Amino acid sequence: MHRQSSSQNRNETEKRTNSSNAGNRDRRSWKNLGRKTKSKQRAVSTKVDENNATQQKLIESSSRKTTPEPTIGGGISSLSAVLAMQANRKVEKTFRGSFAVAHQRINKIFHEHDIDGNGSLDVDETQQALSKTVGSEVTLEQVLVLLEEFDKDGNGNIDMSEFVMMTSMVEESMKGDNTHDFGKQLASVVAMSKAATDDLLAEISTSIYPIRNILCVQGKLTPNPQQISNHDDDFEPAFAPSDMRCLALVSHNEMKATMKEFVIANQNILKKFRLTGTNSTMTMLREIFKGDSAVVFGPSCQSGPLGGDAELVALMCSGRLGGMLFFQDPMSSHPHQSDIDCLLRQALVHNTMVVTTPCSAHMIMHTLRSALQGEGKPELIPSFFFTLQSPAVATYKATQRRVVQSHSNALAR
């Protein structure tokens, strides 16, 4: 009996030992599996980081070098494609003005993959559309790289315009590559887009650099120092100031320095008009154009708070004011705010040219110059020649006639 009990105890002890050993083996197995999984994840992550680092180095290298390298084995290596496209920071293939033609060719692909018809492609739809375009599988990672560059509004999707430009550059980068290996061309496409953007911004920066303080540009301008020039060339106008209605210049106190700089920068176009404005602005104009007998001044109005804005309204209502540059201070309160509101409202009523920011004033200068140069295009500035009004005025007058008629009918009874 004792021997049987001892045997049973040994069996139970062996079972517990075996069970414990099995459990330890299972735990070691799970730990090893976890280590392998984590190791694999780290390897994938490292590979992605390496790919991204390689791509970044490739793009940075493209911006430093200025001469293209020969192709390798008849194909196009990413590096050589990038360098060829960015010789002297100029894109060999320009895409300016190509959107309309490219849209006609590419929009069918876009609509085929815009499954929900919302006018944009999500990541999956973009992946499928690009894969069809390049004739090989485009990976999700590659799509995300492209989205970072071409998703200009940052909404996580690609709209028609973004897709057309992205696809155009993809097609351009794949020319001559019979392998259809899009991975080799990815850096080329991104670099092509960046170079096109950089060239465009450099061109704009060069043009607006002389008026950078007027526009108060936020961020860094990248002008070409050799190409910076005066944008206010003088010219012979098609019309005399007396042929046109007055151009008024108005500015609030905190904007007077900006208005003065603006007038100096655009004096050759402004002096082609009969100039009027409120008191301090007119004083500034006379100082700038002192000694220039060709400049014609209109009536000088009072300071804004003393009724100057109301005087400009009177000029407008009497058909003597063709347009107005009004540099407003949006950060301060004004004691004559009701007069300012009246002036701007009457500009709407009489459909008169009015610009209220330095940026819009800069833009309108190009229109004024085009209207007066050569034989002239007076149709560009009709309010300087004709009395106009808002389309809403006709409806208002019709309503007023009905009101007057109803009162007349009531009196007749």
C-alpha positions in Angstrom: 0.0 0.0 0.0 2.8 2.3 0.9 4.7 1.4 -2.3 1.5 2.2 -4.4 1.1 5.6 -2.7 4.8 6.4 -3.3 4.4 5.4 -7.0 1.3 7.7 -7.3 3.2 10.6 -5.7 6.1 10.1 -8.1 3.7 10.1 -11.1 2.0 13.2 -9.9 5.4 14.9 -9.4 6.5 13.9 -12.9 3.2 15.3 -14.4 3.7 18.6 -12.6 7.3 18.7 -13.7 6.4 17.9 -17.3 3.6 20.5 -17.2 5.9 23.1 -15.8 8.5 22.3 -18.5 5.9 22.5 -21.2 4.7 25.8 -19.8 8.3 27.1 -19.8 8.8 25.9 -23.3 5.6 27.7 -24.4 6.6 30.9 -22.7 10.0 30.7 -24.2 8.4 30.1 -27.6 6.1 33.1 -27.3 9.1 35.2 -26.1 11.1 34.1 -29.1 8.2 34.8 -31.4 7.8 38.2 -29.9 11.5 38.9 -30.3 11.4 37.8 -34.0 8.3 39.9 -34.6 9.9 43.0 -33.0 13.1 42.3 -34.9 11.2 42.1 -38.2 9.4 45.3 -37.4 12.6 47.0 -36.6 14.1 45.7 -39.8 11.1 47.0 -41.8 11.2 50.3 -40.0 15.0 50.6 -40.6 14.5 49.7 -44.3 11.8 52.4 -44.6 14.1 55.0 -42.9 17.0 54.0 -45.1 14.8 54.4 -48.2 13.6 57.8 -47.0 17.1 58.9 -46.2 18.4 57.7 -49.6 15.6 59.6 -51.3 16.2 62.7 -49.3 20.0 62.6 -50.1 19.1 62.1 -53.8 16.8 65.1 -53.8 19.4 67.2 -51.9 22.1 66.1 -54.2 20.0 67.1 -57.2 19.8 70.7 -55.9 23.6 70.9 -55.4 24.7 69.6 -58.8 24.1 71.5 -62.0 25.2 69.1 -64.8 23.4 65.9 -65.9 25.1 62.5 -65.6 24.8 59.9 -68.4 22.2 57.2 -68.2 23.2 53.8 -67.0 22.6 50.8 -69.2 20.3 52.7 -71.5 17.8 53.3 -68.8 17.3 56.3 -66.5 18.7 56.2 -63.0 17.0 58.3 -60.4 20.1 60.4 -59.8 20.8 61.1 -63.5 17.1 62.0 -64.1 17.1 64.4 -61.3 20.3 66.1 -62.3 19.2 66.3 -65.9 16.0 68.0 -65.0 17.7 70.6 -62.7 20.7 71.8 -64.6 21.4 75.3 -63.2 18.2 75.0 -61.1 16.1 75.1 -64.2 13.6 72.4 -65.1 14.4 71.1 -68.6 10.7 70.2 -69.1 8.4 73.1 -68.2 4.9 72.4 -67.3 3.7 76.0 -67.3 0.6 76.3 -69.5 0.3 72.6 -70.0 -2.6 71.9 -67.6 -5.4 72.2 -70.2 -3.8 69.8 -72.7 -2.7 67.4 -69.9 -6.2 67.5 -68.4 -7.8 66.4 -71.7 -5.5 63.4 -71.8 -5.5 62.4 -68.1 -8.9 63.2 -66.7 -10.4 59.9 -67.9 -8.0 58.0 -65.7 -9.0 60.2 -62.8 -12.7 59.6 -63.2 -12.2 55.9 -63.7 -10.7 55.6 -60.2 -12.8 58.3 -58.5 -15.2 55.5 -57.4 -17.4 57.6 -55.1 -17.4 60.5 -57.5 -16.5 63.1 -54.9 -14.0 64.9 -57.1 -10.9 63.5 -55.3 -8.9 60.4 -55.0 -8.0 58.9 -51.6 -4.8 57.0 -51.0 -6.1 53.6 -52.3 -7.7 55.2 -55.4 -4.5 57.2 -56.1 -2.4 54.0 -55.8 -4.6 52.2 -58.3 -4.6 55.1 -60.8 -0.8 55.5 -60.6 -0.3 51.8 -61.0 -2.3 51.9 -64.2 -0.4 54.9 -65.4 3.1 53.5 -65.0 2.1 49.9 -65.9 3.4 48.4 -62.7 2.5 48.1 -59.1 3.0 51.3 -57.1 3.4 50.7 -53.4 1.5 52.4 -50.6 4.8 53.9 -49.4 5.5 55.5 -52.8 2.0 56.9 -52.9 2.5 58.5 -49.5 5.7 60.1 -50.7 3.9 61.6 -53.7 1.0 62.8 -51.6 3.4 64.7 -49.4 4.6 66.6 -52.4 1.5 66.9 -54.6 -1.3 67.2 -52.1 -1.0 71.0 -52.2 -4.1 71.8 -50.0 -3.0 69.2 -47.4 -6.4 67.5 -47.2 -5.0 64.0 -47.6 -6.6 63.4 -51.0 -5.6 64.2 -54.6 -8.0 66.4 -56.6 -8.2 66.7 -60.4 -5.6 69.5 -60.7 -3.2 67.8 -58.4 -3.6 64.4 -60.1 -3.0 65.9 -63.6 0.2 67.7 -62.6 1.5 64.6 -60.6 0.7 62.2 -63.5 2.3 64.6 -66.0 5.5 64.6 -64.1 5.4 60.8 -63.5 5.0 60.3 -67.2 7.8 62.6 -68.0 10.1 60.9 -65.5 9.3 57.4 -67.0 10.1 58.4 -70.6 12.8 56.1 -72.0 12.5 53.6 -69.1 11.4 50.3 -70.5 11.6 48.6 -67.1 8.5 50.4 -65.7 10.3 50.4 -62.4 8.6 53.3 -60.7 10.7 53.0 -57.6 13.7 54.2 -59.5 11.9 57.3 -60.7 10.2 58.3 -57.4 12.9 60.7 -56.3 13.0 62.1 -59.9 9.3 62.9 -59.8 9.5 64.6 -56.4 12.6 66.6 -57.4 11.0 67.7 -60.6 8.0 69.1 -58.7 10.2 70.8 -56.2 12.4 72.3 -58.9 9.3 73.6 -60.8 7.9 75.2 -57.6 11.3 76.7 -56.6 11.7 78.2 -60.1 8.2 79.7 -60.0 8.7 81.2 -56.5 12.1 82.6 -57.5 10.6 84.3 -60.5 7.8 85.8 -58.4 10.2 86.8 -55.7 12.4 88.6 -58.2 9.5 90.5 -59.6 8.0 91.6 -56.3 11.3 92.1 -54.4 11.3 96.0 -54.9 7.8 96.2 -53.3 8.3 93.5 -50.6 7.7 96.0 -47.8 4.5 97.2 -49.4 3.2 93.6 -49.6 4.6 92.7 -46.3 5.5 89.2 -47.5 5.6 86.6 -44.8 8.4 84.1 -45.3 11.6 84.2 -47.2 11.9 85.6 -50.7 14.4 83.9 -53.1 15.0 86.5 -55.9 17.6 86.4 -58.6 19.7 89.4 -57.8 20.8 89.8 -61.4 17.2 90.1 -62.6 15.7 92.5 -60.1 14.6 95.6 -62.0 12.3 98.6 -61.8 8.7 97.5 -62.7 7.4 101.1 -63.1 8.8 102.1 -66.5 7.4 105.3 -67.8 5.3 105.4 -71.0 3.2 107.7 -73.2 -0.4 107.3 -72.2 -3.2 106.9 -74.7 -5.4 109.3 -72.8 -4.9 112.6 -71.0 -5.9 113.0 -67.4 -8.6 115.3 -68.5 -10.2 112.5 -70.6 -10.8 110.5 -67.4 -12.4 110.9 -64.0 -10.4 111.3 -60.9 -8.4 108.7 -59.1 -8.6 109.1 -55.3 -5.9 108.0 -52.9 -6.8 107.6 -49.2 -4.9 106.0 -46.3 -5.4 105.7 -42.5 -2.7 107.0 -40.2 -1.0 103.6 -39.7 -1.0 103.0 -43.5 0.4 106.4 -44.6 4.0 105.2 -44.8 2.9 102.2 -46.9 0.9 104.5 -49.2 3.9 106.8 -49.7 6.1 103.9 -50.6 3.4 102.6 -52.9 3.1 105.9 -54.7 6.9 106.2 -55.1 7.0 102.6 -56.6 4.1 103.3 -59.0 4.4 107.0 -59.7 4.8 106.6 -63.5 1.3 105.1 -63.7 -0.4 107.1 -61.0 0.6 110.4 -62.5 -1.3 109.6 -65.7 -4.5 110.2 -63.8 -6.0 113.3 -62.2 -5.3 112.7 -58.5 -7.5 113.5 -55.6 -7.7 112.4 -52.0 -8.0 113.4 -48.4 -5.8 116.2 -46.9 -2.7 114.4 -45.6 -2.5 112.1 -48.6 -2.7 115.0 -51.1 0.1 116.7 -49.2 2.2 113.6 -49.6 1.4 113.5 -53.3 2.4 117.1 -53.9 5.7 116.4 -52.2 6.5 113.3 -54.3 5.5 115.0 -57.6 7.0 118.4 -56.8 8.4 119.9 -59.9 6.6 117.6 -62.3 4.4 119.9 -64.3 2.8 117.0 -66.1 1.0 115.9 -62.9 -2.6 117.1 -62.6 -4.3 117.3 -59.2 -8.0 117.2 -58.6 -9.8 118.7 -55.6 -8.2 118.3 -52.2 -10.6 117.0 -49.6 -10.6 117.4 -45.8 -9.1 114.9 -43.4 -11.3 111.8 -43.1 -12.6 112.5 -39.6 -13.4 116.1 -40.6 -15.6 115.1 -43.6 -13.0 114.1 -46.2 -14.7 110.8 -46.8 -18.0 112.5 -47.3 -16.5 114.8 -49.8 -15.3 111.8 -51.8 -18.8 110.4 -51.7 -20.0 113.6 -53.2 -17.5 113.4 -56.0 -18.5 109.8 -56.7 -22.2 110.6 -56.7 -21.7 113.5 -59.1 -19.8 111.4 -61.6 -16.4 112.9 -61.0 -14.6 109.9 -59.4 -13.5 106.9 -61.4 -11.7 104.9 -58.9 -10.1 104.8 -55.4 -7.1 103.3 -53.6 -8.1 103.1 -49.9 -5.4 101.7 -47.7 -7.4 100.9 -44.5 -5.9 100.1 -41.1 -7.7 96.9 -39.9 -6.1 97.0 -36.5 -7.4 100.3 -35.1 -10.7 101.9 -34.4 -11.7 105.0 -36.2 -13.9 107.9 -34.9 -15.4 108.4 -38.4 -16.2 104.7 -39.0 -19.7 105.7 -40.2 -18.1 107.9 -42.9 -15.8 105.1 -44.0 -18.8 102.7 -44.2 -20.7 105.3 -46.3 -17.8 105.8 -48.7 -17.3 102.1 -49.3 -21.0 101.5 -49.6 -21.4 104.2 -52.2 -18.5 102.7 -54.1 -20.6 99.5 -54.3 -23.8 101.4 -55.3 -22.0 103.3 -58.1 -20.0 100.3 -59.2 -16.7 102.3 -58.9 -13.3 100.7 -58.9 -12.1 100.5 -55.3 -9.2 98.6 -53.8 -8.6 98.4 -50.1 -5.3 96.5 -49.6 -1.8 97.0 -50.9 -1.9 93.7 -52.6 -5.1 94.5 -54.6 -3.6 97.9 -55.4 -0.5 96.3 -56.8 -2.6 94.0 -58.9 -4.8 96.9 -60.2 -1.7 98.8 -61.3 -1.2 96.3 -64.0 -4.7 96.8 -65.2 -4.4 100.6 -65.2 -1.1 100.3 -67.2 -2.6 98.0 -69.7 -5.6 100.3 -70.1 -3.4 103.4 -70.9 -0.4 101.9 -72.8 -0.2 102.0 -76.6 -3.5 102.7 -78.3 -5.2 102.1 -75.0 -7.8 99.7 -73.7 -10.3 102.0 -72.0 -12.8 99.1 -71.7 -10.6 97.8 -68.9 -11.4 100.8 -66.7 -15.0 101.7 -67.6 -15.8 103.6 -64.3 -13.2 106.3 -65.4 -15.3 107.0 -68.5 -19.0 106.1 -67.7 -21.4 106.4 -64.8 -22.1 102.9 -63.6 -24.3 101.4 -60.8 -24.7 98.1 -59.0 -27.2 95.7 -60.7 -29.1 95.8 -57.4 -30.0 99.4 -57.9 -32.5 98.6 -60.6 -34.4 96.3 -58.3 -34.3 98.9 -55.5 -35.7 101.6 -57.9 -38.5 99.3 -59.0 -39.4 98.6 -55.4 -39.4 102.3 -54.6 -41.7 103.0 -57.6 -44.2 100.5 -56.3 -44.1 102.1 -52.9 -44.7 105.6 -54.3 -47.5 104.3 -56.5 -49.2 102.6 -53.6 -49.2 105.9 -51.7 -50.5 107.8 -54.7 -53.3 105.2 -55.1 -54.2 105.6 -51.4 -54.4 109.4 -51.6 -56.6 109.1 -54.7 -59.2 107.1 -52.8 
